[in-house]
Amino acid sequence: RGTPIQLPEFITPKGLANVLQCRTVDVLKVLIRMGEMPRSSEEYLDKDLVDLLVQHPFFARDPKRERHLELDRYPRPIPEDTSHLPPRIPVVCIMGHIDHGKTTLLDSLRLSLIHI
């Protein structure tokens, strides 16, 4: 099914992703779904495991699926009329290094009239 690919004797998930023309994270996700727990994208894979991986349906070359994946990579545009959408509470994430005032800022918000 598709074009045959030439695989080296030893290959990492990162190298396999390059051969399959997909993202490394996709190879790692399929590995995890198959019950394998890769330690890194640089760890060499067993030849039998690679054979199973390349036959996995996720890596089948289906133009419809690839077009669908391309569409999912980008967020949908915001509609002009948002009146039909449910109201959402804004979410704020406060990030920073240790001892740079995050807790002080949160304490100030808790004591203010802002609902958290």
N, CA, C and O atoms as a GROMACS GRO file, in nm:
protein
  464
    1ARG      N    1   0.083  -0.117   0.000
    1ARG     CA    2   0.000   0.000   0.000
    1ARG      C    3   0.087   0.123   0.000
    1ARG      O    4   0.133   0.162   0.107
    2GLY      N    5   0.111   0.182  -0.103
    2GLY     CA    6   0.197   0.300  -0.106
    2GLY      C    7   0.336   0.266  -0.156
    2GLY      O    8   0.362   0.156  -0.202
    3THR      N    9   0.424   0.363  -0.145
    3THR     CA   10   0.561   0.347  -0.192
    3THR      C   11   0.645   0.276  -0.088
    3THR      O   12   0.639   0.312   0.030
    4PRO      N   13   0.725   0.177  -0.127
    4PRO     CA   14   0.812   0.112  -0.030
    4PRO      C   15   0.918   0.210   0.021
    4PRO      O   16   0.967   0.294  -0.053
    5ILE      N   17   0.950   0.196   0.150
    5ILE     CA   18   1.052   0.284   0.208
    5ILE      C   19   1.171   0.201   0.250
    5ILE      O   20   1.156   0.084   0.289
    6GLN      N   21   1.288   0.259   0.244
    6GLN     CA   22   1.412   0.192   0.283
    6GLN      C   23   1.447   0.237   0.424
    6GLN      O   24   1.468   0.356   0.448
    7LEU      N   25   1.453   0.141   0.517
    7LEU     CA   26   1.486   0.174   0.655
    7LEU      C   27   1.624   0.123   0.691
    7LEU      O   28   1.661   0.012   0.653
    8PRO      N   29   1.702   0.203   0.764
    8PRO     CA   30   1.831   0.154   0.811
    8PRO      C   31   1.812   0.048   0.918
    8PRO      O   32   1.702   0.032   0.972
    9GLU      N   33   1.920  -0.025   0.950
    9GLU     CA   34   1.910  -0.131   1.050
    9GLU      C   35   1.877  -0.075   1.188
    9GLU      O   36   1.800  -0.135   1.262
   10PHE      N   37   1.935   0.039   1.223
   10PHE     CA   38   1.910   0.104   1.350
   10PHE      C   39   1.847   0.239   1.322
   10PHE      O   40   1.897   0.316   1.240
   11ILE      N   41   1.735   0.269   1.392
   11ILE     CA   42   1.668   0.396   1.369
   11ILE      C   43   1.602   0.443   1.499
   11ILE      O   44   1.555   0.362   1.579
   12THR      N   45   1.600   0.573   1.518
   12THR     CA   46   1.536   0.635   1.634
   12THR      C   47   1.397   0.682   1.594
   12THR      O   48   1.368   0.691   1.474
   13PRO      N   49   1.310   0.712   1.691
   13PRO     CA   50   1.179   0.768   1.656
   13PRO      C   51   1.192   0.896   1.573
   13PRO      O   52   1.111   0.921   1.483
   14LYS      N   53   1.292   0.976   1.603
   14LYS     CA   54   1.315   1.100   1.528
   14LYS      C   55   1.352   1.068   1.383
   14LYS      O   56   1.303   1.132   1.291
   15GLY      N   57   1.439   0.970   1.364
   15GLY     CA   58   1.480   0.930   1.229
   15GLY      C   59   1.364   0.868   1.153
   15GLY      O   60   1.348   0.890   1.033
   16LEU      N   61   1.282   0.788   1.224
   16LEU     CA   62   1.167   0.727   1.160
   16LEU      C   63   1.066   0.833   1.117
   16LEU      O   64   1.004   0.821   1.011
   17ALA      N   65   1.049   0.935   1.199
   17ALA     CA   66   0.959   1.045   1.163
   17ALA      C   67   1.006   1.114   1.035
   17ALA      O   68   0.925   1.151   0.950
   18ASN      N   69   1.138   1.131   1.022
   18ASN     CA   70   1.191   1.191   0.899
   18ASN      C   71   1.162   1.103   0.777
   18ASN      O   72   1.124   1.153   0.672
   19VAL      N   73   1.179   0.972   0.793
   19VAL     CA   74   1.155   0.879   0.682
   19VAL      C   75   1.006   0.878   0.646
   19VAL      O   76   0.971   0.876   0.528
   20LEU      N   77   0.918   0.878   0.747
   20LEU     CA   78   0.774   0.872   0.724
   20LEU      C   79   0.714   1.009   0.691
   20LEU      O   80   0.596   1.021   0.660
   21GLN      N   81   0.797   1.111   0.697
   21GLN     CA   82   0.755   1.249   0.669
   21GLN      C   83   0.639   1.290   0.760
   21GLN      O   84   0.535   1.336   0.714
   22CYS      N   85   0.661   1.273   0.891
   22CYS     CA   86   0.563   1.316   0.990
   22CYS      C   87   0.639   1.377   1.107
   22CYS      O   88   0.762   1.386   1.105
   23ARG      N   89   0.567   1.417   1.208
   23ARG     CA   90   0.631   1.476   1.326
   23ARG      C   91   0.681   1.366   1.420
   23ARG      O   92   0.622   1.258   1.428
   24THR      N   93   0.789   1.394   1.491
   24THR     CA   94   0.843   1.298   1.588
   24THR      C   95   0.739   1.264   1.693
   24THR      O   96   0.728   1.149   1.735
   25VAL      N   97   0.664   1.363   1.736
   25VAL     CA   98   0.564   1.341   1.840
   25VAL      C   99   0.457   1.242   1.793
   25VAL      O  100   0.402   1.169   1.874
   26ASP      N  101   0.427   1.239   1.662
   26ASP     CA  102   0.331   1.142   1.610
   26ASP      C  103   0.383   0.999   1.625
   26ASP      O  104   0.308   0.909   1.662
   27VAL      N  105   0.511   0.980   1.596
   27VAL     CA  106   0.572   0.846   1.613
   27VAL      C  107   0.568   0.807   1.761
   27VAL      O  108   0.535   0.693   1.794
   28LEU      N  109   0.602   0.900   1.849
   28LEU     CA  110   0.602   0.870   1.992
   28LEU      C  111   0.461   0.839   2.042
   28LEU      O  112   0.443   0.748   2.123
   29LYS      N  113   0.360   0.912   1.993
   29LYS     CA  114   0.221   0.885   2.034
   29LYS      C  115   0.177   0.746   1.993
   29LYS      O  116   0.113   0.675   2.070
   30VAL      N  117   0.210   0.707   1.870
   30VAL     CA  118   0.172   0.573   1.822
   30VAL      C  119   0.245   0.467   1.904
   30VAL      O  120   0.186   0.364   1.937
   31LEU      N  121   0.370   0.491   1.936
   31LEU     CA  122   0.445   0.396   2.020
   31LEU      C  123   0.375   0.377   2.155
   31LEU      O  124   0.360   0.264   2.202
   32ILE      N  125   0.333   0.487   2.216
   32ILE     CA  126   0.268   0.479   2.347
   32ILE      C  127   0.134   0.406   2.334
   32ILE      O  128   0.100   0.326   2.421
   33ARG      N  129   0.060   0.433   2.227
   33ARG     CA  130  -0.068   0.364   2.206
   33ARG      C  131  -0.048   0.214   2.184
   33ARG      O  132  -0.136   0.134   2.212
   34MET      N  133   0.069   0.178   2.134
   34MET     CA  134   0.102   0.037   2.112
   34MET      C  135   0.152  -0.030   2.240
   34MET      O  136   0.182  -0.150   2.240
   35GLY      N  137   0.161   0.046   2.350
   35GLY     CA  138   0.204  -0.009   2.477
   35GLY      C  139   0.352   0.005   2.505
   35GLY      O  140   0.401  -0.044   2.607
   36GLU      N  141   0.425   0.071   2.418
   36GLU     CA  142   0.568   0.094   2.438
   36GLU      C  143   0.586   0.226   2.510
   36GLU      O  144   0.506   0.318   2.492
   37MET      N  145   0.688   0.237   2.591
   37MET     CA  146   0.717   0.361   2.661
   37MET      C  147   0.857   0.410   2.622
   37MET      O  148   0.954   0.379   2.690
   38PRO      N  149   0.866   0.486   2.513
   38PRO     CA  150   0.997   0.535   2.471
   38PRO      C  151   1.053   0.634   2.573
   38PRO      O  152   0.981   0.719   2.625
   39ARG      N  153   1.182   0.622   2.600
   39ARG     CA  154   1.246   0.713   2.696
   39ARG      C  155   1.281   0.845   2.632
   39ARG      O  156   1.284   0.948   2.700
   40SER      N  157   1.308   0.844   2.502
   40SER     CA  158   1.340   0.968   2.432
   40SER      C  159   1.325   0.947   2.282
   40SER      O  160   1.306   0.834   2.236
   41SER      N  161   1.332   1.055   2.208
   41SER     CA  162   1.322   1.044   2.063
   41SER      C  163   1.455   1.002   2.001
   41SER      O  164   1.463   0.980   1.880
   42GLU      N  165   1.558   0.991   2.084
   42GLU     CA  166   1.692   0.952   2.036
   42GLU      C  167   1.726   0.807   2.068
   42GLU      O  168   1.835   0.760   2.035
   43GLU      N  169   1.635   0.736   2.131
   43GLU     CA  170   1.659   0.596   2.168
   43GLU      C  171   1.634   0.506   2.046
   43GLU      O  172   1.534   0.522   1.976
   44TYR      N  173   1.724   0.413   2.020
   44TYR     CA  174   1.709   0.325   1.904
   44TYR      C  175   1.594   0.227   1.925
   44TYR      O  176   1.573   0.176   2.035
   45LEU      N  177   1.520   0.202   1.818
   45LEU     CA  178   1.404   0.113   1.823
   45LEU      C  179   1.440  -0.025   1.772
   45LEU      O  180   1.528  -0.040   1.687
   46ASP      N  181   1.372  -0.126   1.825
   46ASP     CA  182   1.386  -0.264   1.784
   46ASP      C  183   1.332  -0.279   1.642
   46ASP      O  184   1.231  -0.217   1.607
   47LYS      N  185   1.397  -0.360   1.559
   47LYS     CA  186   1.358  -0.378   1.418
   47LYS      C  187   1.214  -0.426   1.405
   47LYS      O  188   1.140  -0.378   1.319
   48ASP      N  189   1.172  -0.521   1.490
   48ASP     CA  190   1.034  -0.572   1.486
   48ASP      C  191   0.934  -0.462   1.518
   48ASP      O  192   0.826  -0.454   1.458
   49LEU      N  193   0.969  -0.377   1.615
   49LEU     CA  194   0.882  -0.266   1.653
   49LEU      C  195   0.869  -0.165   1.539
   49LEU      O  196   0.761  -0.112   1.514
   50VAL      N  197   0.979  -0.139   1.471
   50VAL     CA  198   0.976  -0.047   1.356
   50VAL      C  199   0.887  -0.103   1.246
   50VAL      O  200   0.812  -0.028   1.184
   51ASP      N  201   0.895  -0.234   1.222
   51ASP     CA  202   0.810  -0.297   1.121
   51ASP      C  203   0.662  -0.280   1.155
   51ASP      O  204   0.581  -0.252   1.068
   52LEU      N  205   0.629  -0.297   1.284
   52LEU     CA  206   0.490  -0.277   1.327
   52LEU      C  207   0.449  -0.130   1.313
   52LEU      O  208   0.337  -0.099   1.271
   53LEU      N  209   0.540  -0.041   1.349
   53LEU     CA  210   0.511   0.102   1.343
   53LEU      C  211   0.477   0.149   1.202
   53LEU      O  212   0.378   0.219   1.181
   54VAL      N  213   0.559   0.110   1.105
   54VAL     CA  214   0.537   0.159   0.968
   54VAL      C  215   0.411   0.101   0.907
   54VAL      O  216   0.360   0.155   0.808
   55GLN      N  217   0.359  -0.008   0.962
   55GLN     CA  218   0.234  -0.066   0.912
   55GLN      C  219   0.111  -0.012   0.984
   55GLN      O  220  -0.002  -0.044   0.948
   56HIS      N  221   0.134   0.072   1.088
   56HIS     CA  222   0.023   0.126   1.166
   56HIS      C  223  -0.066   0.214   1.076
   56HIS      O  224  -0.014   0.287   0.992
   57PRO      N  225  -0.198   0.207   1.093
   57PRO     CA  226  -0.289   0.286   1.009
   57PRO      C  227  -0.264   0.437   1.012
   57PRO      O  228  -0.293   0.506   0.915
   58PHE      N  229  -0.210   0.488   1.122
   58PHE     CA  230  -0.185   0.632   1.131
   58PHE      C  231  -0.090   0.679   1.021
   58PHE      O  232  -0.101   0.791   0.973
   59PHE      N  233   0.004   0.593   0.983
   59PHE     CA  234   0.105   0.633   0.885
   59PHE      C  235   0.067   0.596   0.741
   59PHE      O  236   0.147   0.613   0.650
   60ALA      N  237  -0.056   0.545   0.722
   60ALA     CA  238  -0.101   0.515   0.586
   60ALA      C  239  -0.112   0.646   0.509
   60ALA      O  240  -0.163   0.745   0.563
   61ARG      N  241  -0.067   0.649   0.387
   61ARG     CA  242  -0.068   0.771   0.305
   61ARG      C  243  -0.206   0.787   0.242
   61ARG      O  244  -0.232   0.737   0.133
   62ASP      N  245  -0.293   0.859   0.312
   62ASP     CA  246  -0.428   0.887   0.263
   62ASP      C  247  -0.440   1.038   0.244
   62ASP      O  248  -0.439   1.111   0.343
   63PRO      N  249  -0.453   1.086   0.121
   63PRO     CA  250  -0.458   1.230   0.096
   63PRO      C  251  -0.572   1.299   0.171
   63PRO      O  252  -0.557   1.413   0.215
   64LYS      N  253  -0.687   1.231   0.188
   64LYS     CA  254  -0.798   1.292   0.262
   64LYS      C  255  -0.759   1.315   0.407
   64LYS      O  256  -0.786   1.420   0.463
   65ARG      N  257  -0.694   1.214   0.468
   65ARG     CA  258  -0.653   1.225   0.608
   65ARG      C  259  -0.548   1.335   0.623
   65ARG      O  260  -0.554   1.414   0.718
   66GLU      N  261  -0.454   1.341   0.530
   66GLU     CA  262  -0.349   1.442   0.539
   66GLU      C  263  -0.408   1.582   0.524
   66GLU      O  264  -0.366   1.674   0.593
   67ARG      N  265  -0.506   1.597   0.435
   67ARG     CA  266  -0.570   1.728   0.420
   67ARG      C  267  -0.643   1.764   0.548
   67ARG      O  268  -0.640   1.880   0.591
   68HIS      N  269  -0.709   1.665   0.612
   68HIS     CA  270  -0.781   1.688   0.737
   68HIS      C  271  -0.683   1.728   0.848
   68HIS      O  272  -0.712   1.819   0.925
   69LEU      N  273  -0.569   1.660   0.857
   69LEU     CA  274  -0.470   1.694   0.958
   69LEU      C  275  -0.417   1.835   0.937
   69LEU      O  276  -0.394   1.907   1.034
   70GLU      N  277  -0.397   1.874   0.812
   70GLU     CA  278  -0.348   2.009   0.783
   70GLU      C  279  -0.448   2.113   0.831
   70GLU      O  280  -0.408   2.217   0.884
   71LEU      N  281  -0.577   2.086   0.815
   71LEU     CA  282  -0.679   2.180   0.860
   71LEU      C  283  -0.681   2.189   1.012
   71LEU      O  284  -0.705   2.297   1.067
   72ASP      N  285  -0.657   2.078   1.081
   72ASP     CA  286  -0.660   2.077   1.227
   72ASP      C  287  -0.539   2.146   1.289
   72ASP      O  288  -0.541   2.175   1.409
   73ARG      N  289  -0.436   2.173   1.214
   73ARG     CA  290  -0.316   2.235   1.268
   73ARG      C  291  -0.337   2.381   1.306
   73ARG      O  292  -0.267   2.435   1.391
   74TYR      N  293  -0.433   2.445   1.242
   74TYR     CA  294  -0.455   2.587   1.264
   74TYR      C  295  -0.593   2.608   1.327
   74TYR      O  296  -0.686   2.534   1.296
   75PRO      N  297  -0.606   2.708   1.414
   75PRO     CA  298  -0.737   2.730   1.477
   75PRO      C  299  -0.840   2.779   1.376
   75PRO      O  300  -0.806   2.844   1.277
   76ARG      N  301  -0.965   2.745   1.403
   76ARG     CA  302  -1.072   2.794   1.317
   76ARG      C  303  -1.084   2.945   1.332
   76ARG      O  304  -1.060   2.997   1.441
   77PRO      N  305  -1.120   3.015   1.226
   77PRO     CA  306  -1.137   3.160   1.239
   77PRO      C  307  -1.256   3.192   1.330
   77PRO      O  308  -1.353   3.116   1.336
   78ILE      N  309  -1.247   3.304   1.400
   78ILE     CA  310  -1.355   3.346   1.489
   78ILE      C  311  -1.470   3.397   1.403
   78ILE      O  312  -1.449   3.480   1.315
   79PRO      N  313  -1.593   3.348   1.428
   79PRO     CA  314  -1.705   3.393   1.346
   79PRO      C  315  -1.736   3.541   1.374
   79PRO      O  316  -1.711   3.592   1.484
   80GLU      N  317  -1.790   3.607   1.273
   80GLU     CA  318  -1.823   3.749   1.290
   80GLU      C  319  -1.935   3.767   1.391
   80GLU      O  320  -1.930   3.860   1.472
   81ASP      N  321  -2.036   3.681   1.388
   81ASP     CA  322  -2.147   3.690   1.482
   81ASP      C  323  -2.123   3.590   1.595
   81ASP      O  324  -2.139   3.470   1.574
   82THR      N  325  -2.085   3.637   1.712
   82THR     CA  326  -2.055   3.549   1.825
   82THR      C  327  -2.170   3.542   1.925
   82THR      O  328  -2.153   3.487   2.034
   83SER      N  329  -2.286   3.596   1.890
   83SER     CA  330  -2.398   3.598   1.984
   83SER      C  331  -2.450   3.458   2.014
   83SER      O  332  -2.507   3.436   2.122
   84HIS      N  333  -2.433   3.363   1.924
   84HIS     CA  334  -2.482   3.227   1.947
   84HIS      C  335  -2.385   3.142   2.030
   84HIS      O  336  -2.419   3.031   2.071
   85LEU      N  337  -2.266   3.194   2.054
   85LEU     CA  338  -2.168   3.118   2.133
   85LEU      C  339  -2.195   3.135   2.282
   85LEU      O  340  -2.237   3.242   2.325
   86PRO      N  341  -2.172   3.030   2.363
   86PRO     CA  342  -2.194   3.043   2.508
   86PRO      C  343  -2.089   3.137   2.569
   86PRO      O  344  -1.975   3.143   2.522
   87PRO      N  345  -2.128   3.211   2.673
   87PRO     CA  346  -2.030   3.300   2.738
   87PRO      C  347  -1.923   3.218   2.808
   87PRO      O  348  -1.949   3.110   2.861
   88ARG      N  349  -1.802   3.270   2.809
   88ARG     CA  350  -1.690   3.200   2.873
   88ARG      C  351  -1.623   3.292   2.973
   88ARG      O  352  -1.610   3.412   2.950
   89ILE      N  353  -1.582   3.233   3.082
   89ILE     CA  354  -1.507   3.308   3.183
   89ILE      C  355  -1.363   3.319   3.136
   89ILE      O  356  -1.306   3.219   3.093
   90PRO      N  357  -1.303   3.437   3.143
   90PRO     CA  358  -1.163   3.448   3.100
   90PRO      C  359  -1.071   3.366   3.191
   90PRO      O  360  -1.094   3.356   3.312
   91VAL      N  361  -0.969   3.310   3.133
   91VAL     CA  362  -0.871   3.230   3.207
   91VAL      C  363  -0.738   3.305   3.202
   91VAL      O  364  -0.692   3.346   3.095
   92VAL      N  365  -0.677   3.322   3.319
   92VAL     CA  366  -0.549   3.391   3.328
   92VAL      C  367  -0.448   3.296   3.388
   92VAL      O  368  -0.475   3.231   3.489
   93CYS      N  369  -0.333   3.287   3.327
   93CYS     CA  370  -0.225   3.202   3.376
   93CYS      C  371  -0.110   3.292   3.418
   93CYS      O  372  -0.062   3.373   3.339
   94ILE      N  373  -0.066   3.278   3.540
   94ILE     CA  374   0.045   3.359   3.590
   94ILE      C  375   0.166   3.269   3.599
   94ILE      O  376   0.169   3.173   3.676
   95MET      N  377   0.267   3.301   3.518
   95MET     CA  378   0.388   3.219   3.512
   95MET      C  379   0.509   3.304   3.548
   95MET      O  380   0.508   3.426   3.534
   96GLY      N  381   0.612   3.239   3.595
   96GLY     CA  382   0.734   3.310   3.626
   96GLY      C  383   0.828   3.225   3.709
   96GLY      O  384   0.795   3.114   3.751
   97HIS      N  385   0.945   3.281   3.732
   97HIS     CA  386   1.045   3.211   3.812
   97HIS      C  387   1.011   3.217   3.960
   97HIS      O  388   0.925   3.294   4.002
   98ILE      N  389   1.080   3.136   4.038
   98ILE     CA  390   1.060   3.131   4.182
   98ILE      C  391   1.098   3.266   4.244
   98ILE      O  392   1.194   3.330   4.201
   99ASP      N  393   1.021   3.306   4.345
   99ASP     CA  394   1.047   3.429   4.422
   99ASP      C  395   1.047   3.555   4.336
   99ASP      O  396   1.128   3.645   4.358
  100HIS      N  397   0.957   3.561   4.238
  100HIS     CA  398   0.946   3.682   4.157
  100HIS      C  399   0.810   3.749   4.173
  100HIS      O  400   0.773   3.834   4.092
  101GLY      N  401   0.736   3.712   4.278
  101GLY     CA  402   0.615   3.785   4.312
  101GLY      C  403   0.483   3.726   4.266
  101GLY      O  404   0.381   3.794   4.272
  102LYS      N  405   0.481   3.602   4.219
  102LYS     CA  406   0.354   3.544   4.173
  102LYS      C  407   0.255   3.530   4.287
  102LYS      O  408   0.138   3.564   4.272
  103THR      N  409   0.301   3.480   4.401
  103THR     CA  410   0.211   3.459   4.515
  103THR      C  411   0.160   3.592   4.567
  103THR      O  412   0.043   3.604   4.603
  104THR      N  413   0.246   3.693   4.572
  104THR     CA  414   0.204   3.826   4.616
  104THR      C  415   0.097   3.881   4.523
  104THR      O  416  -0.001   3.941   4.570
  105LEU      N  417   0.114   3.862   4.394
  105LEU     CA  418   0.015   3.908   4.297
  105LEU      C  419  -0.118   3.835   4.316
  105LEU      O  420  -0.224   3.897   4.312
  106LEU      N  421  -0.112   3.703   4.335
  106LEU     CA  422  -0.235   3.626   4.357
  106LEU      C  423  -0.304   3.666   4.487
  106LEU      O  424  -0.426   3.676   4.492
  107ASP      N  425  -0.226   3.689   4.594
  107ASP     CA  426  -0.283   3.734   4.721
  107ASP      C  427  -0.352   3.869   4.704
  107ASP      O  428  -0.460   3.891   4.761
  108SER      N  429  -0.293   3.960   4.629
  108SER     CA  430  -0.353   4.090   4.603
  108SER      C  431  -0.484   4.075   4.527
  108SER      O  432  -0.581   4.144   4.556
  109LEU      N  433  -0.488   3.983   4.430
  109LEU     CA  434  -0.613   3.958   4.356
  109LEU      C  435  -0.720   3.901   4.445
  109LEU      O  436  -0.836   3.938   4.433
  110ARG      N  437  -0.682   3.810   4.536
  110ARG     CA  438  -0.780   3.750   4.627
  110ARG      C  439  -0.842   3.854   4.719
  110ARG      O  440  -0.960   3.845   4.751
  111LEU      N  441  -0.764   3.952   4.761
  111LEU     CA  442  -0.814   4.054   4.852
  111LEU      C  443  -0.891   4.165   4.779
  111LEU      O  444  -0.957   4.247   4.843
  112SER      N  445  -0.883   4.168   4.648
  112SER     CA  446  -0.950   4.272   4.571
  112SER      C  447  -1.096   4.232   4.544
  112SER      O  448  -1.142   4.127   4.591
  113LEU      N  449  -1.167   4.312   4.469
  113LEU     CA  450  -1.306   4.283   4.433
  113LEU      C  451  -1.316   4.194   4.310
  113LEU      O  452  -1.426   4.161   4.266
  114ILE      N  453  -1.202   4.153   4.253
  114ILE     CA  454  -1.201   4.065   4.138
  114ILE      C  455  -1.234   3.924   4.182
  114ILE      O  456  -1.177   3.874   4.279
  115HIS      N  457  -1.327   3.858   4.111
  115HIS     CA  458  -1.364   3.720   4.146
  115HIS      C  459  -1.265   3.624   4.084
  115HIS      O  460  -1.236   3.629   3.965
  116ILE      N  461  -1.214   3.535   4.169
  116ILE     CA  462  -1.118   3.435   4.121
  116ILE      C  463  -1.182   3.299   4.126
  116ILE      O  464  -1.120   3.200   4.091
   0.00000   0.00000   0.00000
